[in-house]
Amino acid sequence: MDVSFLEPALSAPGPFATVCADVSHTTENADAELDLRVRALAESLEKQGAPEAVVAAVRERLLEGNDGGEAGTLLGRAVVVAADGSVVLDEALAGTPRRELAEWSPHPDLLPVLRQLPGRMPHIVVLTDRVGADITVAGVPGRPEAEDTVEGETFGVRKVKVGGWAHDHWQHSVEEQWAENAGRVADDIGSHVRRHGVRFILVAGDVRARQQLLDKAGDAWKHLVLTMDEGGRAAGADREPVERRAAELAAEYEAADDAKVLEQIEAGSAHGLSVTGTALVVEALRKGQVETLVLADEPDDEQLLVGGSPLELGLDQGDMEALGSQEVHRVPSDRALLAAAVASAAGVVVLPRAAMPGDIPVAAILRYTDDSTPSAQRTGE
Protein backbone atom coordinates (compact mmCIF):
# COMPACT_ATOMS: atom_id res chain seq x y z
CA MET A 1 0.00 0.00 0.00
CA ASP A 2 1.17 3.49 -0.86
CA VAL A 3 1.09 5.29 2.50
CA SER A 4 2.20 8.71 1.34
CA PHE A 5 -1.28 9.97 2.32
CA LEU A 6 -0.17 9.59 5.97
CA GLU A 7 2.58 12.19 5.61
CA PRO A 8 0.47 15.18 6.85
CA ALA A 9 -0.41 13.22 10.02
CA LEU A 10 3.25 12.41 10.67
CA SER A 11 4.74 15.82 9.93
CA ALA A 12 2.30 17.95 11.94
CA PRO A 13 3.19 19.05 15.47
CA GLY A 14 1.76 16.78 18.19
CA PRO A 15 0.23 15.60 20.41
CA PHE A 16 -2.56 14.05 18.35
CA ALA A 17 -6.08 12.79 18.76
CA THR A 18 -6.57 9.53 16.85
CA VAL A 19 -10.16 8.39 16.49
CA CYS A 20 -11.72 5.37 14.78
CA ALA A 21 -15.48 5.79 15.04
CA ASP A 22 -18.71 4.06 14.07
CA VAL A 23 -20.54 6.70 12.03
CA SER A 24 -23.13 4.40 10.45
CA HIS A 25 -26.61 5.68 9.62
CA THR A 26 -28.65 2.48 9.47
CA THR A 27 -31.56 3.07 11.85
CA GLU A 28 -34.43 5.53 12.21
CA ASN A 29 -32.66 7.09 15.20
CA ALA A 30 -29.28 7.23 13.45
CA ASP A 31 -28.69 10.94 14.09
CA ALA A 32 -29.30 10.63 17.81
CA GLU A 33 -27.25 7.44 18.07
CA LEU A 34 -24.30 9.01 16.25
CA ASP A 35 -24.50 12.04 18.51
CA LEU A 36 -24.26 9.79 21.58
CA ARG A 37 -21.32 7.82 20.16
CA VAL A 38 -19.42 10.99 19.29
CA ARG A 39 -20.15 12.48 22.71
CA ALA A 40 -18.62 9.41 24.38
CA LEU A 41 -15.49 9.62 22.20
CA ALA A 42 -15.16 13.35 22.90
CA GLU A 43 -15.45 12.78 26.64
CA SER A 44 -12.75 10.13 26.46
CA LEU A 45 -10.39 12.57 24.71
CA GLU A 46 -11.16 15.28 27.27
CA LYS A 47 -10.33 12.91 30.15
CA GLN A 48 -6.98 12.17 28.48
CA GLY A 49 -6.17 15.89 28.39
CA ALA A 50 -7.00 16.82 24.80
CA PRO A 51 -7.65 20.58 24.46
CA GLU A 52 -11.09 21.87 23.51
CA ALA A 53 -10.00 22.92 19.99
CA VAL A 54 -8.95 19.35 19.25
CA VAL A 55 -12.08 17.80 20.73
CA ALA A 56 -14.26 20.27 18.82
CA ALA A 57 -12.54 19.42 15.53
CA VAL A 58 -13.09 15.70 16.11
CA ARG A 59 -16.72 16.24 17.06
CA GLU A 60 -17.43 18.48 14.07
CA ARG A 61 -15.87 16.10 11.55
CA LEU A 62 -17.61 12.98 12.86
CA LEU A 63 -21.03 14.66 13.01
CA GLU A 64 -20.93 15.68 9.35
CA GLY A 65 -23.09 12.66 8.62
CA ASN A 66 -25.96 14.23 10.54
CA ASP A 67 -26.06 16.99 7.94
CA GLY A 68 -26.78 14.49 5.18
CA GLY A 69 -24.77 14.02 2.03
CA GLU A 70 -22.00 11.53 1.32
CA ALA A 71 -20.60 11.57 4.86
CA GLY A 72 -23.84 10.07 6.10
CA THR A 73 -23.30 6.99 3.93
CA LEU A 74 -20.07 5.95 5.70
CA LEU A 75 -19.93 3.10 8.21
CA GLY A 76 -16.63 3.85 9.90
CA ARG A 77 -14.36 6.85 9.90
CA ALA A 78 -10.80 7.52 11.04
CA VAL A 79 -9.84 11.06 12.00
CA VAL A 80 -6.51 12.38 13.25
CA VAL A 81 -6.38 15.91 14.66
CA ALA A 82 -3.13 17.72 15.49
CA ALA A 83 -2.54 19.83 18.61
CA ASP A 84 -3.59 23.05 16.85
CA GLY A 85 -7.00 21.60 15.99
CA SER A 86 -6.24 20.93 12.32
CA VAL A 87 -7.57 17.70 10.80
CA VAL A 88 -4.52 15.97 9.31
CA LEU A 89 -6.21 12.69 8.34
CA ASP A 90 -9.79 11.79 7.49
CA GLU A 91 -10.42 8.37 5.96
CA ALA A 92 -13.44 6.13 5.46
CA LEU A 93 -13.02 2.68 7.00
CA ALA A 94 -14.02 -0.55 5.30
CA GLY A 95 -16.88 -0.95 7.76
CA THR A 96 -17.77 -0.16 11.34
CA PRO A 97 -14.53 -0.32 13.36
CA ARG A 98 -13.66 -3.58 15.09
CA ARG A 99 -12.89 -1.51 18.15
CA GLU A 100 -13.63 2.18 18.53
CA LEU A 101 -10.53 4.20 19.33
CA ALA A 102 -10.13 7.62 20.93
CA GLU A 103 -6.54 8.32 21.93
CA TRP A 104 -4.67 11.51 22.81
CA SER A 105 -0.95 10.77 22.52
CA PRO A 106 2.39 12.26 21.40
CA HIS A 107 2.27 10.28 18.13
CA PRO A 108 -0.77 9.32 16.03
CA ASP A 109 -1.82 5.68 16.36
CA LEU A 110 -2.08 4.83 12.67
CA LEU A 111 -1.80 1.05 12.63
CA PRO A 112 -5.47 0.54 13.67
CA VAL A 113 -6.40 2.91 10.85
CA LEU A 114 -4.38 1.07 8.21
CA ARG A 115 -5.71 -2.35 9.12
CA GLN A 116 -9.31 -1.14 8.74
CA LEU A 117 -9.04 0.77 5.46
CA PRO A 118 -10.74 -0.58 2.35
CA GLY A 119 -8.40 -2.03 -0.26
CA ARG A 120 -6.64 0.91 -1.89
CA MET A 121 -6.50 -0.81 -5.25
CA PRO A 122 -6.44 1.64 -8.19
CA HIS A 123 -9.03 0.60 -10.77
CA ILE A 124 -11.42 1.90 -13.41
CA VAL A 125 -15.15 1.25 -13.61
CA VAL A 126 -16.83 1.79 -16.98
CA LEU A 127 -20.59 1.91 -17.60
CA THR A 128 -20.96 1.92 -21.34
CA ASP A 129 -23.65 2.07 -24.01
CA ARG A 130 -23.57 2.67 -27.74
CA VAL A 131 -23.36 6.44 -27.33
CA GLY A 132 -20.59 6.73 -24.74
CA ALA A 133 -19.66 5.83 -21.19
CA ASP A 134 -19.41 6.96 -17.58
CA ILE A 135 -15.85 6.31 -16.39
CA THR A 136 -14.77 6.31 -12.75
CA VAL A 137 -11.15 6.04 -11.64
CA ALA A 138 -10.93 4.98 -7.99
CA GLY A 139 -8.30 3.97 -5.48
CA VAL A 140 -10.90 3.01 -2.91
CA PRO A 141 -14.19 1.35 -3.95
CA GLY A 142 -17.03 3.84 -3.78
CA ARG A 143 -14.76 6.86 -3.38
CA PRO A 144 -14.09 8.25 -6.85
CA GLU A 145 -10.86 10.08 -7.55
CA ALA A 146 -11.82 11.06 -11.09
CA GLU A 147 -15.05 10.83 -13.06
CA ASP A 148 -15.51 11.34 -16.80
CA THR A 149 -18.49 11.20 -19.09
CA VAL A 150 -17.71 10.44 -22.72
CA GLU A 151 -20.53 11.24 -25.15
CA GLY A 152 -20.27 10.26 -28.78
CA GLU A 153 -22.56 11.12 -31.66
CA THR A 154 -26.20 10.18 -31.18
CA PHE A 155 -27.44 10.67 -34.73
CA GLY A 156 -28.35 7.34 -36.25
CA VAL A 157 -27.11 5.15 -33.41
CA ARG A 158 -30.36 3.13 -33.45
CA LYS A 159 -30.90 0.74 -36.34
CA VAL A 160 -34.22 1.05 -38.17
CA LYS A 161 -35.88 -1.01 -40.86
CA VAL A 162 -35.57 0.62 -44.24
CA GLY A 163 -35.91 -0.86 -47.66
CA GLY A 164 -34.04 -1.00 -50.92
CA TRP A 165 -30.47 0.06 -51.58
CA ALA A 166 -30.46 2.42 -48.55
CA HIS A 167 -30.80 -0.44 -46.07
CA ASP A 168 -27.20 -1.70 -46.19
CA HIS A 169 -25.82 1.84 -46.30
CA TRP A 170 -27.85 2.87 -43.24
CA GLN A 171 -26.90 -0.20 -41.24
CA HIS A 172 -23.24 0.26 -42.13
CA SER A 173 -23.37 3.92 -41.02
CA VAL A 174 -24.85 2.96 -37.65
CA GLU A 175 -22.14 0.32 -37.10
CA GLU A 176 -19.49 2.88 -37.94
CA GLN A 177 -21.00 5.36 -35.48
CA TRP A 178 -21.02 2.74 -32.70
CA ALA A 179 -17.39 1.90 -33.41
CA GLU A 180 -16.41 5.57 -33.44
CA ASN A 181 -18.12 6.15 -30.09
CA ALA A 182 -16.37 3.09 -28.61
CA GLY A 183 -13.08 4.48 -29.88
CA ARG A 184 -13.65 7.73 -27.97
CA VAL A 185 -14.33 5.76 -24.79
CA ALA A 186 -11.22 3.63 -25.35
CA ASP A 187 -9.08 6.75 -25.84
CA ASP A 188 -10.31 8.18 -22.53
CA ILE A 189 -9.65 4.90 -20.70
CA GLY A 190 -6.16 4.71 -22.22
CA SER A 191 -5.41 8.20 -20.97
CA HIS A 192 -6.37 7.22 -17.42
CA VAL A 193 -4.36 4.00 -17.61
CA ARG A 194 -1.25 5.99 -18.55
CA ARG A 195 -1.73 8.37 -15.61
CA HIS A 196 -2.83 5.89 -12.95
CA GLY A 197 -1.34 2.52 -12.08
CA VAL A 198 -4.68 0.73 -12.36
CA ARG A 199 -4.88 -2.97 -11.60
CA PHE A 200 -8.16 -3.78 -13.30
CA ILE A 201 -10.87 -2.24 -15.48
CA LEU A 202 -14.43 -3.36 -14.78
CA VAL A 203 -16.78 -2.83 -17.74
CA ALA A 204 -20.58 -3.08 -17.45
CA GLY A 205 -23.44 -2.01 -19.67
CA ASP A 206 -24.81 -2.77 -23.11
CA VAL A 207 -23.41 -6.08 -24.34
CA ARG A 208 -22.71 -4.86 -27.88
CA ALA A 209 -21.08 -1.68 -26.56
CA ARG A 210 -18.84 -3.80 -24.32
CA GLN A 211 -17.71 -5.85 -27.30
CA GLN A 212 -17.08 -2.73 -29.38
CA LEU A 213 -14.99 -1.33 -26.53
CA LEU A 214 -12.93 -4.51 -26.26
CA ASP A 215 -12.31 -4.34 -30.01
CA LYS A 216 -10.91 -0.81 -29.53
CA ALA A 217 -8.95 -1.58 -26.34
CA GLY A 218 -5.25 -0.77 -26.47
CA ASP A 219 -2.61 -3.45 -25.98
CA ALA A 220 -1.43 -1.67 -22.81
CA TRP A 221 -4.70 -2.29 -20.98
CA LYS A 222 -6.82 -4.85 -22.83
CA HIS A 223 -5.57 -7.59 -20.47
CA LEU A 224 -6.86 -5.60 -17.47
CA VAL A 225 -10.50 -5.66 -18.61
CA LEU A 226 -13.13 -7.67 -16.74
CA THR A 227 -16.77 -7.54 -17.83
CA MET A 228 -20.09 -8.13 -16.09
CA ASP A 229 -23.67 -8.42 -17.34
CA GLU A 230 -25.39 -6.62 -14.46
CA GLY A 231 -25.58 -2.85 -14.24
CA GLY A 232 -26.03 -0.27 -16.93
CA ARG A 233 -25.78 3.36 -17.92
CA ALA A 234 -29.45 4.06 -18.57
CA ALA A 235 -31.31 6.43 -16.28
CA GLY A 236 -32.63 4.52 -13.29
CA ALA A 237 -30.29 1.57 -13.79
CA ASP A 238 -29.07 0.01 -10.54
CA ARG A 239 -25.36 0.66 -10.16
CA GLU A 240 -25.06 -1.09 -6.79
CA PRO A 241 -24.14 -4.48 -8.33
CA VAL A 242 -21.28 -2.81 -10.20
CA GLU A 243 -20.00 -1.05 -7.09
CA ARG A 244 -20.25 -4.31 -5.13
CA ARG A 245 -18.32 -6.22 -7.80
CA ALA A 246 -15.62 -3.55 -7.92
CA ALA A 247 -15.21 -3.80 -4.13
CA GLU A 248 -15.02 -7.61 -4.35
CA LEU A 249 -12.36 -7.44 -7.06
CA ALA A 250 -10.32 -4.89 -5.08
CA ALA A 251 -10.40 -7.21 -2.05
CA GLU A 252 -9.37 -10.19 -4.21
CA TYR A 253 -6.44 -8.31 -5.70
CA GLU A 254 -5.38 -7.07 -2.27
CA ALA A 255 -5.47 -10.64 -0.87
CA ALA A 256 -3.35 -11.81 -3.80
CA ASP A 257 -0.86 -9.02 -3.11
CA ASP A 258 -0.67 -10.00 0.57
CA ALA A 259 0.06 -13.61 -0.39
CA LYS A 260 2.74 -12.40 -2.80
CA VAL A 261 4.35 -10.33 -0.04
CA LEU A 262 4.63 -13.41 2.18
CA GLU A 263 6.18 -15.35 -0.72
CA GLN A 264 8.67 -12.53 -1.29
CA ILE A 265 9.67 -12.50 2.39
CA GLU A 266 10.39 -16.22 2.37
CA ALA A 267 12.01 -16.35 -1.08
CA GLY A 268 13.96 -13.14 -0.57
CA SER A 269 15.61 -14.34 2.61
CA ALA A 270 17.68 -16.80 0.58
CA HIS A 271 19.19 -13.91 -1.40
CA GLY A 272 19.32 -11.19 1.23
CA LEU A 273 16.34 -9.41 -0.34
CA SER A 274 14.17 -9.60 2.77
CA VAL A 275 14.78 -9.30 6.49
CA THR A 276 12.67 -10.23 9.50
CA GLY A 277 12.70 -8.96 13.07
CA THR A 278 12.87 -5.46 14.50
CA ALA A 279 16.65 -5.06 14.64
CA LEU A 280 17.26 -5.96 11.00
CA VAL A 281 14.31 -3.95 9.73
CA VAL A 282 15.46 -0.87 11.67
CA GLU A 283 18.92 -1.16 10.10
CA ALA A 284 17.43 -1.48 6.61
CA LEU A 285 15.12 1.52 7.13
CA ARG A 286 18.03 3.69 8.24
CA LYS A 287 19.83 2.89 4.98
CA GLY A 288 16.78 3.44 2.78
CA GLN A 289 16.78 -0.21 1.68
CA VAL A 290 13.14 -0.98 2.46
CA GLU A 291 10.79 -1.33 -0.51
CA THR A 292 7.87 -2.69 1.54
CA LEU A 293 7.49 -2.66 5.32
CA VAL A 294 5.34 -5.53 6.58
CA LEU A 295 3.70 -5.05 9.98
CA ALA A 296 1.64 -7.47 12.04
CA ASP A 297 -1.80 -6.14 12.93
CA GLU A 298 -1.07 -6.96 16.57
CA PRO A 299 2.38 -5.50 17.38
CA ASP A 300 4.51 -6.38 20.38
CA ASP A 301 4.62 -4.01 23.34
CA GLU A 302 7.98 -2.71 22.21
CA GLN A 303 9.50 0.76 21.94
CA LEU A 304 12.21 2.25 19.73
CA LEU A 305 14.33 5.36 20.08
CA VAL A 306 13.79 8.12 17.53
CA GLY A 307 15.96 11.18 17.00
CA GLY A 308 15.38 14.43 15.16
CA SER A 309 14.04 12.71 12.03
CA PRO A 310 12.04 9.51 11.49
CA LEU A 311 15.07 7.74 10.01
CA GLU A 312 17.20 8.43 13.10
CA LEU A 313 16.00 5.16 14.53
CA GLY A 314 17.58 2.79 17.03
CA LEU A 315 17.05 0.04 19.53
CA ASP A 316 19.17 1.54 22.31
CA GLN A 317 21.14 4.61 23.31
CA GLY A 318 24.27 3.24 21.65
CA ASP A 319 22.52 3.29 18.30
CA MET A 320 21.47 6.88 18.80
CA GLU A 321 24.97 7.98 19.80
CA ALA A 322 26.35 6.32 16.68
CA LEU A 323 23.82 8.30 14.63
CA GLY A 324 24.80 11.53 16.38
CA SER A 325 21.25 12.17 17.54
CA GLN A 326 20.94 15.02 20.01
CA GLU A 327 17.20 14.68 20.61
CA VAL A 328 15.89 11.23 21.50
CA HIS A 329 12.33 10.05 22.21
CA ARG A 330 10.86 6.66 23.04
CA VAL A 331 8.12 5.73 20.58
CA PRO A 332 5.99 2.56 20.24
CA SER A 333 7.76 0.43 17.65
CA ASP A 334 4.91 0.21 15.15
CA ARG A 335 4.51 4.01 15.12
CA ALA A 336 8.24 4.59 14.73
CA LEU A 337 8.57 2.02 11.94
CA LEU A 338 5.57 3.38 10.09
CA ALA A 339 6.90 6.95 10.25
CA ALA A 340 10.27 5.76 8.92
CA ALA A 341 8.54 3.94 6.06
CA VAL A 342 6.66 7.09 5.04
CA ALA A 343 9.84 9.16 5.28
CA SER A 344 11.69 6.76 2.99
CA ALA A 345 8.80 6.35 0.48
CA ALA A 346 8.42 2.65 1.33
CA GLY A 347 5.13 0.85 0.91
CA VAL A 348 3.41 -0.71 3.91
CA VAL A 349 1.42 -3.92 4.21
CA VAL A 350 -0.46 -4.88 7.40
CA LEU A 351 -1.05 -8.61 7.83
CA PRO A 352 -2.68 -10.74 10.52
CA ARG A 353 -0.13 -11.69 13.16
CA ALA A 354 -0.83 -15.39 12.53
CA ALA A 355 0.18 -15.00 8.87
CA MET A 356 3.60 -13.52 9.67
CA PRO A 357 6.49 -16.00 9.33
CA GLY A 358 7.63 -17.21 12.74
CA ASP A 359 5.02 -15.04 14.53
CA ILE A 360 7.30 -12.02 14.13
CA PRO A 361 5.88 -8.49 14.41
CA VAL A 362 7.77 -6.95 11.49
CA ALA A 363 9.53 -7.83 8.24
CA ALA A 364 10.69 -5.97 5.14
CA ILE A 365 11.23 -6.56 1.44
CA LEU A 366 14.36 -4.73 0.30
CA ARG A 367 15.09 -2.54 -2.71
CA TYR A 368 18.71 -3.60 -2.85
CA THR A 369 21.42 -5.42 -0.95
CA ASP A 370 24.92 -4.35 0.02
CA ASP A 371 27.89 -5.87 1.80
CA SER A 372 26.26 -5.32 5.19
CA THR A 373 22.93 -6.91 4.28
CA PRO A 374 22.40 -9.96 6.50
CA SER A 375 22.84 -13.40 4.98
CA ALA A 376 19.96 -15.84 4.80
CA GLN A 377 21.26 -17.58 7.92
CA ARG A 378 21.40 -14.39 9.94
CA THR A 379 17.98 -13.28 8.69
CA GLY A 380 16.39 -16.44 10.03
CA GLU A 381 17.84 -16.03 13.49
N, C-alpha and C positions, 0 to 999 in steps of 0.2 A: 504494500500500500504506500502510495505517495503521501507523506505526512507533512508536506510543506505548509499545509493549511494550519498547522499547529503553531507556526512560528510567531504570530502575534501574541499568543497566550504564553509563550516562553520568553519573549523579549520584553514584555511589559514589566513595570515595577510591581513587586508583590507587597504584602501578602495577597492571596487570591481566594475568592469563593468559587468552589467547584460544585455544581449541582447537576444531578441526573434526576429528572422528575417525570412522573406520570402526568401527562397533560391531555389524556384521552377525553373525547366528548362522545360518549356512547350511551348515555342515559338521558332521561327527561330532565334530571336535576344536574346535568353536567356542569353548568356554570357554577352553581353553589358548591358542588363537590370539588371542582378545581380550586375554587377560592379557599376552601378548607385545607386542601393539600398544600397549596402554596403558603398559606399562613403558618402551617406547621414547619415547613422548610425554613421560612424566614425566621421564625422563633429559634430554631436550632442554630442558625448562623449568628443571631444576636447573642445567644448564650455563649457562643465560642469567641465573642469579641469583635465580630465584623461590624464596621461602622455603618451608620444609617444610609449613607449614599450607596454603599455596596448592596445592602439589603434591599433598598428601594429599586435599584437597577435589576436585581434578580426578580423581584416581585413583578415589576412592570413587564419584563420580557416574557415571563411564564404565563402571565394573565392575558397576553395578546389574543389567545384563543377565545376568550370571552367576548371579544369584539367582532367575532366572525372572521370570515376570510380563510385563507390557506392555513394559517397557524392553528385554527380550530380543527383541522383534519389530522393533526399529528397525534401519535400515541405516546411517544416519549421524546424528551428534549434534554439536551445537555447544554449548560450555560456556564461559562467561566467569566467572572468579573474581577478586574484588577482593583488595586487599593484605591484608585482615584474614581471608581465608579464606572469606568468604561467597560463595555462588553467586548471581550477579546476573543470569545468563541461562542458560537451558537449553532448547534447541529441537531438535526432530527435523528432520533434513535430508530433502530429497526423495529422496535415495538415498545410496549411499556417496559420500563427498566426492571431487571431482575431484582435489583435492590436499590431503593431510592437513596441518593447520596446528597448530603449538604455539609460541605467541609470548608472551614476557614483555616488556611495553612500557608506557610511561607512559599510553597511551590504548588502549582496546580496538579491535581490528581487526575492525570489524563488516561491512565490505563483502563479504568472502568468505562471511560468514554469510548475508547478505541474498540474495546471488545463488544460494544453494543451498537456500533454503527452498522448501517446497511452496507452490503457489498459495494465498494466504490469501484465499479467495473465500467469503464467508459464504453458506451454503446450507442447505436442509432436505432430509433424506431421509426418506421415508415408506414403511413397509412396512404395507400395509393388507389387511384381510379384512372379512368382513361383520359381525364383532363389534366391531372397533376398529382400532387401529394402533399401531405402534412408531414414534416420531418422534424423529429426531436432528437437532439444530441444530449445525452445524460451521462453523468458519472455516478449518480445515485438514482435507482429506480423511483420514478414519481417526482423527481426534483430536476426539472429541465434546466440545462445550462444554455442551450440555444434552441430556438424554434424557428423553422422556415416554412413558408407555404409557397409551393411552386405551382403556378397556374399556366397551363398551356392554352392553345387555341381551342375554343369550344364550337366553332362553326363546323358542322358536318361530322361531329364525332359520333353521332348515332346513325347506324345503318337503317335505310328505309328501302321498301320494295319499289323499284322503278322498272320500267320495261325497256325493251329495245337495246340499241347500242349503248345508251347512257348507263345501263345497269353496271357493267364491269368497270367503267370509268369511275362511277360514283363510289362503288365498293373499294376500289383501289385507292381513291383519294382519302376515304375514311381510315383505311389501314395505315396509310402514310402519316395521317394526322396523329393517330394513336402512337405510332413509332416515334414521331417527332416529340410529342409530349413526354414519352418515356425517356427520351434522350435528355430532355431538360432536367428531369428528376435525377437521372443518373449523373449528370454533370454536377448538380448540387451535392449529391451524396459524395461523389469523388472529392469535391472541395473540402468537405468536412473530414473525410478520411485522412486527407493529407495534413490537416491541421490538428487532428485529435488522434491519439493512439487507441482507436476503438478496437474492441475485442470481438464484437459481433454486430450484425445488422439484422434486425427483426423486421420483416416485411409482411404486412397484412393488407387486406382489401380485395378489390375486384380481381378474380382469378386471371383474366386475360391481361389486365394491367400488370399483375405480378410477373407474368411470363415475359411481357414486353420489356419490363425493367431488367429482368435477368439477361435478356438478349443484349441489352445495352450496357450491362455492368462491366466495369473496367477490370483488367486482370489483377490490379492491385487490391481489389476488395471483393471480387465475385465469390471467393472462397469463404468470406465472412458471413454470407447471406443465409439466413434461416427464414422460412416462410410459415405462415399459419393461416388456416381457413377462417377462423373466427375474427370478428372485428371488421370495421369498415370506416370509410371516410364520409359517408352520407350523413346528412343532418339527422340527429336522433339515434345514430348507431351507437351501440354500447362499446365503449373503449376499455372497460374494466378488464375483459379477458386478455387484451393485448398488454395492458399494464402488469397484470398478474404474471403473464408468461415472460415478460421482460425481467421481472423480479426473480422468477424461478431460474432463468438462464444466468442472471448475474450471480446468484447463489451457487449454481453449478460450476461456473467458471472460477469463482473464488475458492470453492472446495478443491477443485483440481489444482489451483495454484498452491494451496496449502500443502497438498500431498507432494507437489513438486519440490517445495521448499524442504520438506523432510527428506526427500530423496537426495537433494543437493547437499544437505548437511552430512548425511551418511557417506555419500560418494565423494564429496569434497575433502573429507578428513583424510582420505588416502593420499591426496595430492597437496595437502596444506591449504586447500581452498575453502575450508570451513574450520571454525573453532567452537568449542563448547565450554561453558563455565565462565563465571564472572571475571576472573583474573585475565584470562586470555582475550575475552571480548573487550575488556577495558583497554588492554594494550593495543588491540587492533583499531579501536575507535580513536585513540590518541594519534595514531599514524594515518588516519583517513583511509584505512583498508576496507572498511565495512561497506558492502553493497546492500545487504539486507540484514537488519537486526531482527532476531526472532525472540519474542518474549512469551513466557508462560502467562496465562491469564490469572494465575494465582502465584504471585511472586513470594520469595522468601522474605522474612523479616530481617532484611539486611540493609546496611547503609554504606554509602561511598562518600569519599571526600571530593569536593568540587572547589576549584579555585576561581579566578576572575573570569573565566570563560567556560562554556560547557565542555570543551575538550581538554581542559585542565582537570583531569580525572584520575583518581587513585584509590587504592585500597587502604593505605595507611599514610602516616605523616612522612615516612621516608620517600614515598612516591611523590608527594607534593613538594618536598624539599628538592628532589631531583628535577622537578619541573620548574622550580623557581617561583612557586606560587606564594604570594604575600598574603592573600586573603583566602581563607579556607572555611568551608561550611560542610556540615554533615547533611546528606540528602538521602532519602529512601532510594535504594538502588534502581528500581524501575523508573523513577522520575529522572534520576541522573542519566541513566542510559538512554532514555527516550530523548532528552534534551540534547545529548551528544549526537544522536542519530540525526535529528533535525538540523543541527549545526553543520554536520558533514554531508548533508544531502543524501543520506542513506534511506532506503525504504524500511518499513517496519511491518512485521507480521505478528499477530497475536494468536497463539494456539492454546488449546486446552492443555493443562499441565500434564495430563495423562498421555498426551500425544508426543511430548518432548522426549527425545532420546535420553535414557538413563534418568528420567525424572528431574532433569536439570531445569533451572529457572530461565536460562538465557543461552543463546547460541548466535552465531553470525556466519553469513556467507560472505566471502571476501572478494574484493575487486582484483586483487593481485597478491602475490607472495613476494617475500624478500628473504634475505639470508637469516633474518631473525624470526621468521614465521615458524611456529611450532611444527614439528614433524607429526605424522599420524599417530605415533606412539605417545608423544607428549599430549596431543589433543585429547586422546581417550582417557587420560589419567583423571 
